[in-house]
Amino acid sequence: GNVAFNSGGAHCLKYGMTSNHVLGLRVVLADGEVVEFGGESIEGVGVGPDLIGLFVGSEGLFGIALEITVRLLPKPERYRTVLAAYHSLETAGNAVAAVVASGLLPGAMEIMDKLAIKAAETAVHAGYPEGAAALLIVELEGEAQQVDTEFEELMEVIEASGAYEVRVAQDEAQRAKIWKGRKGAFSSVGRLSPDYVVQDGVVPRSQLGKALAEIDRLSKEYKLDVANVFHAGDGNLHPLILYDGRTEGALEHAEKLAGEILRLCINLGGTITGEHGVGMEKRDYMEVLFNETDMNTMHTIRRQIDPKEIANRGKKLPLGEAPALKMHGMHPLEKKGIISRE
């Protein structure tokens, strides 16, 4: 799944996406042929087409990964974990932009809003600050001397960001307690509502505050509670839209709000997925995110590798001909004889 979606996560700000850690792949293509890309080291990377980069994130459109060779990283020598509480979600979002603008590169930055905090407290009793509208967790990791220096810089930024309470983990037990609530937040939201829709979109970090304020406005407009818990480091939002599936039309209403949030992400210069993929649920938004030429090119590449569109049909790319192929008949590269659909 991580390879299919090129997933990010809590640590991708510092360490990159899944594609940054895949060295080699053994793949079965749609016609049954088994091929290998890459190898067991980074030697040779950059020579020739980046076939690993093409496959990672393709959501199965080019085949299925049988074996994956990944790059391992050494365990960090030291961690420093900071928990900051804010009176507004927008202020917490702006704090993330301030941390990154300072030049710091934390190993993780996570945000939880008041609903997510309530759920976490109910489930795991993390002991978070009372009355917080939002919590920001920032964790530095790396060599001891470097982390100690960065910690002083981080504290200056956090103290100037509008936080009304700041806690620093003094040992591994306190660090684990801070993270316990965050790691249990998704499942804990189930205690607040019979059902919920999990959305996955990305906005530029500079737009986090604006995005969160707009999600709050949409929540009120649709009269649906939204719990926000997400990877703030790369602007990867995970709004959880709460609803009661026993009520007729409730799911459709929640999905409509989820779609509004995706369009918001696009309008703010972001995208429709950071790690959960496109699949069938978001495929119609591909034509909102990408222009006609982009969609045409994606369809053409897919057909060069899988002419019959057998592999994971109906996922990621809208079904049927790409708009540009309908309108113009042939891709520009087909007209030049560079590619064909045979």
C-alpha positions as a Markdown table, in Angstrom:
| # | Residue | x | y | z |
|---|---|---|---|---|
| 1 | Gly | 0.0 | 0.0 | 0.0 |
| 2 | Asn | 2.7 | 2.5 | 0.9 |
| 3 | Val | 4.5 | 1.8 | -2.4 |
| 4 | Ala | 1.2 | 1.9 | -4.4 |
| 5 | Phe | 0.3 | 5.3 | -3.0 |
| 6 | Asn | 3.8 | 6.7 | -2.5 |
| 7 | Ser | 2.7 | 7.5 | 1.1 |
| 8 | Gly | 4.1 | 10.2 | 3.3 |
| 9 | Gly | 3.4 | 10.2 | 7.0 |
| 10 | Ala | 4.5 | 11.8 | 10.2 |
| 11 | His | 8.2 | 11.8 | 9.3 |
| 12 | Cys | 8.2 | 12.7 | 5.6 |
| 13 | Leu | 9.1 | 16.4 | 6.1 |
| 14 | Lys | 12.6 | 15.3 | 7.1 |
| 15 | Tyr | 13.0 | 11.9 | 5.4 |
| 16 | Gly | 10.8 | 12.2 | 2.3 |
| 17 | Met | 8.1 | 10.0 | 0.8 |
| 18 | Thr | 8.1 | 6.3 | 0.3 |
| 19 | Ser | 9.7 | 6.8 | -3.1 |
| 20 | Asn | 12.8 | 8.2 | -1.4 |
| 21 | His | 13.3 | 4.9 | 0.3 |
| 22 | Val | 12.7 | 2.3 | -2.4 |
| 23 | Leu | 15.9 | 1.0 | -4.0 |
| 24 | Gly | 14.5 | -1.9 | -6.0 |
| 25 | Leu | 11.3 | -3.6 | -7.2 |
| 26 | Arg | 10.3 | -6.9 | -8.6 |
| 27 | Val | 7.1 | -6.4 | -10.4 |
| 28 | Val | 4.6 | -8.5 | -12.4 |
| 29 | Leu | 3.1 | -6.5 | -15.3 |
| 30 | Ala | -0.4 | -6.8 | -16.6 |
| 31 | Asp | 0.6 | -9.3 | -19.3 |
| 32 | Gly | 2.2 | -11.6 | -16.6 |
| 33 | Glu | 5.8 | -10.6 | -17.4 |
| 34 | Val | 8.0 | -10.3 | -14.3 |
| 35 | Val | 10.5 | -7.4 | -14.4 |
| 36 | Glu | 13.0 | -5.9 | -12.0 |
| 37 | Phe | 13.8 | -2.2 | -11.4 |
| 38 | Gly | 16.7 | -0.8 | -9.4 |
| 39 | Gly | 18.8 | -2.9 | -7.0 |
| 40 | Glu | 20.2 | -3.1 | -3.5 |
| 41 | Ser | 22.0 | 0.2 | -3.4 |
| 42 | Ile | 21.8 | 3.7 | -4.5 |
| 43 | Glu | 24.6 | 3.2 | -7.0 |
| 44 | Gly | 23.4 | 3.8 | -10.5 |
| 45 | Val | 20.4 | 5.8 | -9.4 |
| 46 | Gly | 19.9 | 8.6 | -11.9 |
| 47 | Val | 21.2 | 6.6 | -14.9 |
| 48 | Gly | 18.4 | 6.2 | -17.4 |
| 49 | Pro | 14.6 | 6.6 | -16.8 |
| 50 | Asp | 13.4 | 6.5 | -13.2 |
| 51 | Leu | 11.3 | 3.4 | -13.5 |
| 52 | Ile | 11.0 | 3.0 | -9.8 |
| 53 | Gly | 9.6 | 6.5 | -9.6 |
| 54 | Leu | 7.1 | 5.7 | -12.3 |
| 55 | Phe | 5.9 | 2.6 | -10.5 |
| 56 | Val | 5.8 | 4.0 | -6.9 |
| 57 | Gly | 2.5 | 5.9 | -6.5 |
| 58 | Ser | 0.9 | 4.3 | -9.6 |
| 59 | Glu | -1.8 | 2.5 | -7.5 |
| 60 | Gly | -1.4 | -0.7 | -9.4 |
| 61 | Leu | -2.0 | 0.7 | -12.8 |
| 62 | Phe | 1.3 | -0.7 | -14.1 |
| 63 | Gly | 1.3 | -4.0 | -12.2 |
| 64 | Ile | 1.8 | -5.5 | -8.8 |
| 65 | Ala | 5.0 | -5.4 | -6.7 |
| 66 | Leu | 6.2 | -8.8 | -5.7 |
| 67 | Glu | 9.3 | -7.8 | -3.9 |
| 68 | Ile | 10.4 | -4.4 | -2.5 |
| 69 | Thr | 14.0 | -3.5 | -1.5 |
| 70 | Val | 14.1 | -0.5 | 0.8 |
| 71 | Arg | 16.7 | 1.8 | 2.3 |
| 72 | Leu | 17.2 | 1.6 | 6.1 |
| 73 | Leu | 18.2 | 4.5 | 8.2 |
| 74 | Pro | 20.1 | 4.5 | 11.5 |
| 75 | Lys | 18.1 | 5.0 | 14.7 |
| 76 | Pro | 18.4 | 8.7 | 15.8 |
| 77 | Glu | 20.8 | 9.3 | 18.7 |
| 78 | Arg | 18.5 | 11.7 | 20.5 |
| 79 | Tyr | 14.9 | 12.9 | 20.5 |
| 80 | Arg | 13.4 | 16.1 | 21.9 |
| 81 | Thr | 9.6 | 16.2 | 22.0 |
| 82 | Val | 7.6 | 19.4 | 22.5 |
| 83 | Leu | 3.8 | 19.7 | 23.0 |
| 84 | Ala | 2.3 | 23.1 | 22.5 |
| 85 | Ala | -1.4 | 24.0 | 23.3 |
| 86 | Tyr | -3.3 | 26.8 | 21.4 |
| 87 | His | -6.6 | 28.5 | 21.8 |
| 88 | Ser | -7.3 | 28.2 | 18.0 |
| 89 | Leu | -6.7 | 25.7 | 15.3 |
| 90 | Glu | -5.7 | 28.4 | 12.9 |
| 91 | Thr | -2.9 | 29.6 | 15.3 |
| 92 | Ala | -1.5 | 26.1 | 15.6 |
| 93 | Gly | -1.5 | 25.8 | 11.8 |
| 94 | Asn | 0.4 | 29.1 | 11.5 |
| 95 | Ala | 2.9 | 27.9 | 14.1 |
| 96 | Val | 3.8 | 25.0 | 11.8 |
| 97 | Ala | 4.6 | 27.5 | 9.0 |
| 98 | Ala | 6.7 | 29.5 | 11.4 |
| 99 | Val | 8.7 | 26.4 | 12.5 |
| 100 | Val | 9.5 | 25.5 | 8.9 |
| 101 | Ala | 10.3 | 29.1 | 7.9 |
| 102 | Ser | 12.9 | 29.2 | 10.7 |
| 103 | Gly | 14.9 | 26.6 | 8.9 |
| 104 | Leu | 14.3 | 23.8 | 11.3 |
| 105 | Leu | 13.6 | 20.3 | 9.9 |
| 106 | Pro | 11.8 | 18.3 | 12.7 |
| 107 | Gly | 11.4 | 14.6 | 12.4 |
| 108 | Ala | 7.7 | 15.0 | 13.0 |
| 109 | Met | 5.0 | 17.7 | 13.4 |
| 110 | Glu | 1.5 | 16.7 | 14.2 |
| 111 | Ile | -1.7 | 18.6 | 15.0 |
| 112 | Met | -4.9 | 17.6 | 16.8 |
| 113 | Asp | -8.0 | 19.7 | 17.2 |
| 114 | Lys | -10.4 | 19.8 | 20.2 |
| 115 | Leu | -12.5 | 16.9 | 19.0 |
| 116 | Ala | -9.5 | 14.7 | 18.4 |
| 117 | Ile | -8.1 | 15.7 | 21.8 |
| 118 | Lys | -11.4 | 14.8 | 23.4 |
| 119 | Ala | -11.4 | 11.4 | 21.7 |
| 120 | Ala | -7.8 | 10.7 | 22.7 |
| 121 | Glu | -8.4 | 11.6 | 26.3 |
| 122 | Thr | -11.5 | 9.5 | 26.5 |
| 123 | Ala | -9.7 | 6.5 | 25.1 |
| 124 | Val | -6.1 | 6.6 | 26.4 |
| 125 | His | -6.0 | 9.4 | 29.0 |
| 126 | Ala | -3.0 | 11.1 | 27.6 |
| 127 | Gly | -3.2 | 14.0 | 30.0 |
| 128 | Tyr | -3.2 | 16.7 | 27.4 |
| 129 | Pro | -3.7 | 20.4 | 28.5 |
| 130 | Glu | -7.3 | 21.2 | 29.3 |
| 131 | Gly | -9.2 | 23.6 | 27.2 |
| 132 | Ala | -7.0 | 23.4 | 24.1 |
| 133 | Ala | -8.6 | 24.1 | 20.8 |
| 134 | Ala | -5.5 | 22.6 | 19.1 |
| 135 | Leu | -2.3 | 20.7 | 20.1 |
| 136 | Leu | 0.9 | 20.8 | 18.1 |
| 137 | Ile | 3.5 | 18.0 | 18.7 |
| 138 | Val | 7.0 | 18.8 | 17.3 |
| 139 | Glu | 9.8 | 16.2 | 17.6 |
| 140 | Leu | 13.4 | 16.8 | 16.8 |
| 141 | Glu | 15.7 | 13.8 | 16.2 |
| 142 | Gly | 19.3 | 13.2 | 15.1 |
| 143 | Glu | 22.7 | 13.6 | 16.5 |
| 144 | Ala | 22.7 | 14.7 | 20.1 |
| 145 | Gln | 24.7 | 18.0 | 19.6 |
| 146 | Gln | 22.6 | 19.0 | 16.6 |
| 147 | Val | 19.3 | 18.2 | 18.4 |
| 148 | Asp | 20.3 | 20.2 | 21.4 |
| 149 | Thr | 21.1 | 23.3 | 19.3 |
| 150 | Glu | 17.9 | 23.0 | 17.3 |
| 151 | Phe | 15.9 | 22.6 | 20.4 |
| 152 | Glu | 16.8 | 26.0 | 21.6 |
| 153 | Glu | 15.8 | 27.5 | 18.3 |
| 154 | Leu | 12.5 | 25.6 | 18.3 |
| 155 | Met | 11.6 | 26.8 | 21.8 |
| 156 | Glu | 12.0 | 30.4 | 20.6 |
| 157 | Val | 9.7 | 29.8 | 17.7 |
| 158 | Ile | 7.1 | 28.0 | 19.8 |
| 159 | Glu | 7.1 | 30.6 | 22.5 |
| 160 | Ala | 6.5 | 33.3 | 19.9 |
| 161 | Ser | 3.8 | 31.4 | 18.1 |
| 162 | Gly | 0.9 | 32.1 | 20.5 |
| 163 | Ala | 0.9 | 28.8 | 22.5 |
| 164 | Tyr | -0.6 | 29.3 | 26.0 |
| 165 | Glu | 1.1 | 26.1 | 27.4 |
| 166 | Val | 4.2 | 24.3 | 26.3 |
| 167 | Arg | 5.5 | 21.0 | 27.6 |
| 168 | Val | 8.8 | 19.3 | 26.9 |
| 169 | Ala | 9.2 | 15.5 | 27.4 |
| 170 | Gln | 11.9 | 15.0 | 30.0 |
| 171 | Asp | 12.3 | 11.2 | 29.5 |
| 172 | Glu | 11.1 | 8.4 | 27.2 |
| 173 | Ala | 8.0 | 7.8 | 29.4 |
| 174 | Gln | 6.8 | 11.4 | 28.9 |
| 175 | Arg | 7.6 | 11.2 | 25.2 |
| 176 | Ala | 5.6 | 8.0 | 24.9 |
| 177 | Lys | 2.6 | 9.6 | 26.7 |
| 178 | Ile | 2.6 | 12.6 | 24.4 |
| 179 | Trp | 2.6 | 10.3 | 21.3 |
| 180 | Lys | 0.1 | 7.8 | 22.8 |
| 181 | Gly | -2.9 | 10.1 | 22.3 |
| 182 | Arg | -1.9 | 11.1 | 18.8 |
| 183 | Lys | -1.4 | 7.5 | 17.7 |
| 184 | Gly | -4.7 | 6.5 | 19.1 |
| 185 | Ala | -6.6 | 9.5 | 17.8 |
| 186 | Phe | -8.1 | 7.9 | 14.6 |
| 187 | Ser | -9.6 | 4.9 | 16.3 |
| 188 | Ser | -10.6 | 7.0 | 19.3 |
| 189 | Val | -12.9 | 9.2 | 17.2 |
| 190 | Gly | -15.1 | 6.2 | 16.8 |
| 191 | Arg | -16.2 | 6.8 | 20.4 |
| 192 | Leu | -17.6 | 10.2 | 19.4 |
| 193 | Ser | -19.7 | 9.1 | 16.5 |
| 194 | Pro | -21.2 | 5.9 | 15.0 |
| 195 | Asp | -19.6 | 6.6 | 11.7 |
| 196 | Tyr | -17.0 | 8.9 | 10.1 |
| 197 | Val | -15.4 | 9.7 | 6.7 |
| 198 | Val | -11.7 | 10.1 | 6.7 |
| 199 | Gln | -10.4 | 12.6 | 4.1 |
| 200 | Asp | -6.8 | 12.9 | 2.9 |
| 201 | Gly | -5.7 | 16.1 | 1.2 |
| 202 | Val | -2.6 | 18.3 | 1.2 |
| 203 | Val | -2.1 | 22.1 | 1.3 |
| 204 | Pro | 1.1 | 24.2 | 1.3 |
| 205 | Arg | 2.2 | 24.7 | 4.9 |
| 206 | Ser | 1.9 | 28.4 | 4.4 |
| 207 | Gln | -1.8 | 27.9 | 3.8 |
| 208 | Leu | -2.5 | 25.5 | 6.8 |
| 209 | Gly | -4.0 | 28.2 | 9.0 |
| 210 | Lys | -6.4 | 29.3 | 6.2 |
| 211 | Ala | -7.3 | 25.8 | 5.3 |
| 212 | Leu | -8.2 | 24.9 | 8.9 |
| 213 | Ala | -10.3 | 28.0 | 9.3 |
| 214 | Glu | -12.2 | 27.2 | 6.1 |
| 215 | Ile | -12.7 | 23.6 | 7.1 |
| 216 | Asp | -14.2 | 24.9 | 10.4 |
| 217 | Arg | -16.5 | 27.2 | 8.3 |
| 218 | Leu | -17.6 | 24.3 | 6.1 |
| 219 | Ser | -18.2 | 22.1 | 9.2 |
| 220 | Lys | -20.7 | 24.7 | 10.5 |
| 221 | Glu | -22.3 | 25.2 | 7.1 |
| 222 | Tyr | -22.9 | 21.4 | 6.7 |
| 223 | Lys | -23.8 | 21.1 | 10.4 |
| 224 | Leu | -21.4 | 18.2 | 10.7 |
| 225 | Asp | -18.6 | 17.9 | 13.3 |
| 226 | Val | -15.1 | 17.5 | 11.8 |
| 227 | Ala | -12.2 | 16.2 | 13.9 |
| 228 | Asn | -8.8 | 17.3 | 12.5 |
| 229 | Val | -5.7 | 15.2 | 13.3 |
| 230 | Phe | -2.9 | 15.2 | 10.7 |
| 231 | His | 0.7 | 15.3 | 9.6 |
| 232 | Ala | 1.4 | 19.1 | 9.8 |
| 233 | Gly | 4.9 | 18.9 | 8.5 |
| 234 | Asp | 3.9 | 18.4 | 4.9 |
| 235 | Gly | 0.5 | 19.9 | 5.2 |
| 236 | Asn | -1.2 | 16.6 | 4.9 |
| 237 | Leu | -4.8 | 17.1 | 6.3 |
| 238 | His | -6.9 | 14.2 | 7.6 |
| 239 | Pro | -10.3 | 15.7 | 8.5 |
| 240 | Leu | -12.6 | 13.1 | 10.0 |
| 241 | Ile | -16.2 | 13.9 | 9.2 |
| 242 | Leu | -18.6 | 12.6 | 11.8 |
| 243 | Tyr | -22.0 | 11.4 | 10.8 |
| 244 | Asp | -24.7 | 8.8 | 11.8 |
| 245 | Gly | -25.1 | 6.3 | 9.0 |
| 246 | Arg | -28.5 | 5.2 | 10.4 |
| 247 | Thr | -29.9 | 8.5 | 9.2 |
| 248 | Glu | -31.1 | 8.4 | 5.6 |
| 249 | Gly | -28.8 | 10.5 | 3.3 |
| 250 | Ala | -26.3 | 11.1 | 6.1 |
| 251 | Leu | -23.4 | 9.4 | 4.3 |
| 252 | Glu | -24.1 | 11.3 | 1.0 |
| 253 | His | -24.1 | 14.6 | 3.0 |
| 254 | Ala | -20.8 | 13.7 | 4.7 |
| 255 | Glu | -19.2 | 12.7 | 1.3 |
| 256 | Lys | -20.3 | 16.0 | -0.2 |
| 257 | Leu | -18.5 | 17.9 | 2.6 |
| 258 | Ala | -15.5 | 15.6 | 2.0 |
| 259 | Gly | -15.5 | 16.7 | -1.7 |
| 260 | Glu | -15.7 | 20.4 | -0.7 |
| 261 | Ile | -12.5 | 19.9 | 1.4 |
| 262 | Leu | -10.7 | 18.3 | -1.6 |
| 263 | Arg | -11.6 | 21.3 | -3.7 |
| 264 | Leu | -10.4 | 23.6 | -1.0 |
| 265 | Cys | -7.1 | 21.8 | -1.0 |
| 266 | Ile | -6.8 | 22.2 | -4.8 |
| 267 | Asn | -7.8 | 25.9 | -4.7 |
| 268 | Leu | -5.1 | 26.6 | -2.0 |
| 269 | Gly | -2.4 | 25.1 | -4.3 |
| 270 | Gly | -2.4 | 21.6 | -2.8 |
| 271 | Thr | -3.5 | 18.2 | -4.0 |
| 272 | Ile | -6.0 | 15.4 | -3.3 |
| 273 | Thr | -3.9 | 12.9 | -1.5 |
| 274 | Gly | -0.8 | 12.7 | 0.7 |
| 275 | Glu | -0.8 | 9.0 | 1.5 |
| 276 | His | -4.2 | 7.3 | 1.2 |
| 277 | Gly | -4.2 | 7.4 | -2.6 |
| 278 | Val | -6.9 | 8.2 | -5.2 |
| 279 | Gly | -8.6 | 4.9 | -5.8 |
| 280 | Met | -12.2 | 5.1 | -7.0 |
| 281 | Glu | -13.3 | 7.6 | -4.3 |
| 282 | Lys | -11.3 | 10.5 | -5.7 |
| 283 | Arg | -10.7 | 9.6 | -9.3 |
| 284 | Asp | -13.2 | 12.2 | -10.6 |
| 285 | Tyr | -11.2 | 14.9 | -8.9 |
| 286 | Met | -8.2 | 14.1 | -11.0 |
| 287 | Glu | -9.7 | 16.2 | -13.8 |
| 288 | Val | -10.2 | 19.0 | -11.4 |
| 289 | Leu | -6.6 | 18.9 | -10.2 |
| 290 | Phe | -4.9 | 18.2 | -13.6 |
| 291 | Asn | -5.5 | 19.9 | -16.9 |
| 292 | Glu | -6.4 | 18.2 | -20.2 |
| 293 | Thr | -2.8 | 17.7 | -21.3 |
| 294 | Asp | -1.8 | 16.1 | -18.0 |
| 295 | Met | -4.7 | 13.7 | -18.1 |
| 296 | Asn | -4.0 | 12.8 | -21.7 |
| 297 | Thr | -0.3 | 12.1 | -20.9 |
| 298 | Met | -1.2 | 9.9 | -17.9 |
| 299 | His | -3.7 | 7.8 | -20.0 |
| 300 | Thr | -1.1 | 7.4 | -22.8 |
| 301 | Ile | 1.6 | 6.2 | -20.5 |
| 302 | Arg | -0.8 | 3.8 | -18.9 |
| 303 | Arg | -1.8 | 2.3 | -22.3 |
| 304 | Gln | 1.8 | 1.9 | -23.4 |
| 305 | Ile | 2.5 | -0.3 | -20.4 |
| 306 | Asp | -1.0 | -1.9 | -20.2 |
| 307 | Pro | -2.8 | -1.5 | -23.5 |
| 308 | Lys | -5.9 | -3.4 | -22.4 |
| 309 | Glu | -6.1 | -1.5 | -19.1 |
| 310 | Ile | -6.3 | -4.8 | -17.1 |
| 311 | Ala | -4.2 | -3.8 | -14.1 |
| 312 | Asn | -6.4 | -2.3 | -11.3 |
| 313 | Arg | -9.0 | -1.1 | -13.8 |
| 314 | Gly | -11.2 | 1.8 | -12.6 |
| 315 | Lys | -8.7 | 3.1 | -10.0 |
| 316 | Lys | -7.0 | 6.5 | -10.0 |
| 317 | Leu | -7.7 | 7.5 | -13.6 |
| 318 | Pro | -11.3 | 8.2 | -14.7 |
| 319 | Leu | -12.7 | 5.4 | -16.9 |
| 320 | Gly | -12.9 | 5.8 | -20.6 |
| 321 | Glu | -10.9 | 7.9 | -23.0 |
| 322 | Ala | -9.0 | 10.9 | -21.7 |
| 323 | Pro | -10.7 | 14.2 | -22.7 |
| 324 | Ala | -7.9 | 15.3 | -24.9 |
| 325 | Leu | -7.9 | 12.0 | -26.8 |
| 326 | Lys | -11.7 | 12.4 | -27.4 |
| 327 | Met | -11.3 | 16.0 | -28.6 |
| 328 | His | -8.0 | 15.7 | -30.6 |
| 329 | Gly | -7.9 | 12.1 | -31.6 |
| 330 | Met | -4.2 | 11.6 | -31.2 |
| 331 | His | -1.6 | 12.5 | -28.6 |
| 332 | Pro | 1.1 | 14.9 | -30.0 |
| 333 | Leu | 3.7 | 12.2 | -29.6 |
| 334 | Glu | 1.6 | 9.8 | -31.6 |
| 335 | Lys | 1.4 | 12.3 | -34.4 |
| 336 | Lys | 5.2 | 12.4 | -34.4 |
| 337 | Gly | 5.5 | 8.6 | -34.5 |
| 338 | Ile | 7.3 | 8.5 | -31.2 |
| 339 | Ile | 4.7 | 6.4 | -29.5 |
| 340 | Ser | 1.8 | 4.2 | -30.5 |
| 341 | Arg | -1.2 | 2.4 | -28.9 |
| 342 | Glu | -0.4 | -1.0 | -30.5 |
